[in-house]
Amino acid sequence: MEYRRTVGGKSTWEHIRRNWGLYLLMLPAIVIFICFTYLPMYGVIIAFKDFRPAQGIWGSQWAGLKYFERYFNSYMFTNTIVNTLVISLYTLLVTFPLPILLALMCNQMYARRFKKVFQVSTYLPHFISTVVMCGMIIMFLSPSSGVIPKIMGLIGVQTGDLMGNANAFSSIYVWTEVWQHVGWDSIMYIAALSSIDLQLYEAAEMDGANKWQKIFAIDIPMLVPTMVTLFILRCGSLLGVGFEKVYLLQNDLNIARSEIISTYLYKMGLKSNQYSYSAAIGLFNNVVNFIILILVNGISRKISDTSLF
């Protein structure tokens, strides 16, 4: 007997035939996604070959795990992994809860005009380009003319050259991320809070609940599914610290703490033309991120009812 998958009691092809217009609208996006996402994946073969541009991918000699072993045995392996994890975990620890707190705070504002001004003012830094943002950070932290060192000097604190301090790099990166993106990241939580039934608040008030009790009994439980989903996605890019900002803030003095996987990959691949080596590093990075995503998603599915798949 021929097996036919059903959708709502109808066969899949019957469902597509009845809704062909909707699937036709999806077709361009699907084609673009396949052409620019899945087809280029065959390029990962470069990581297993001694790639020579003149010979092409298939004409280059097979190298096996040579470049993976080279990266694992290099002194840069430990350095880049540790730096990436420090910045990534620091960023996750700080920037994950702050948008939740900001959304809860905005939800308690009753002056609509002030609330709108406050929200817009926290969203605006998100639209500053990375290049401009890094230029602003370097100017603000300049030991000779920067605003931050001068303000700290007024209270008797000498900051020195913060951009030249390797130990300060992760804090500079993380707290400027807070300034630029926390307001924008809170939008998802604000949207989730706006969908809460007002009758829940009315019932809580009738039971004598104060603001804090309503936050802990209504707001936070309603945010949990959104929080878990976004946390899983953030864990899936644990080794995927943004390249642009780190690279633009990087200098010879802080490179001991600012050299991460993505910047090292860029230097090896595009600057040194070591294509196979950089492809091996990139593939390793993506595989680790994928494994972390699967593990965190599986743990979330067992602990709670929320998961990506």
TARANOR-V113205 format. One record per run of one state. SS is the DSSP state (~ for helix, > for strand, _ for the rest). FROM is the first residue (numbers start at 0). TO is the last residue. If there is no record, write none. Layout:
<<SS FROM TO> <SS FROM TO>>
//
This chain:
<<_ 0 4> <> 5 6> <_ 7 8> <> 9 10> <~ 11 17> <_ 18 18> <~ 19 47> <> 48 51> <_ 52 54> <~ 55 58> <> 59 61> <_ 62 64> <~ 65 72> <_ 73 73> <~ 74 106> <_ 107 110> <~ 111 126> <_ 127 128> <~ 129 139> <_ 140 145> <~ 146 153> <_ 154 160> <~ 161 163> <_ 164 164> <~ 165 184> <_ 185 185> <~ 186 193> <_ 194 196> <~ 197 205> <_ 206 209> <~ 210 234> <_ 235 241> <~ 242 248> <_ 249 253> <~ 254 257> <_ 258 259> <~ 260 270> <_ 271 273> <~ 274 302> <_ 303 308>>
//
